[in-house]
Amino acid sequence: MAMEKLREASASERAREMIELRRKAEHDAATRLEDARLDGLEQGLQQGLQQGLQQGRDDAMREAAKRLRDAGVSDEAIQKATGLGPEDLD
């Protein structure tokens, strides 16, 4: 009888350990998933910011080129000063 109680207690302890290990594994997996999601968001925001800044610089150069052209500056001089190509001056 005492041995049976000991076996039951031991089995219950193992079951609790297994449940705790599973809970920890699920928590770790959820944490890794959330970290990956946040990393992806951060990368996306950084990429979007860089693209937006580049677009703003490009737009500013084209606007400057337009003003220079309106002021009578040659396309060659505008290209040299702004780094824009001939297709950007159209």
C-alpha positions, 0 to 999 in steps of 0.5 A: 500500500505504501509503495503504491502511494509512493508510485502515485506521488512519484508519477504525479511529480513527473506529470507536474514536471512535464507540464511545467516543461511544456509550459516553459517551452510554449512561453519560449516559443511565443517569446521568440515569435514576438521577438521575430515579429518586432524585428521584422517591424523594425526592419520594415520601418527602417527600410520605409524611412530610408526609402522615404528619405531617398525619395525626398532627396530625389524630389528635391534634386529634380525641383532644383534642376527644374529651377536651374533650367528655368534660370537658363542653366544648361542641362549639362551643368545641371546634371553635373551639379545635381548628379541627375541623369538626362532622363531625370531632367525631362 
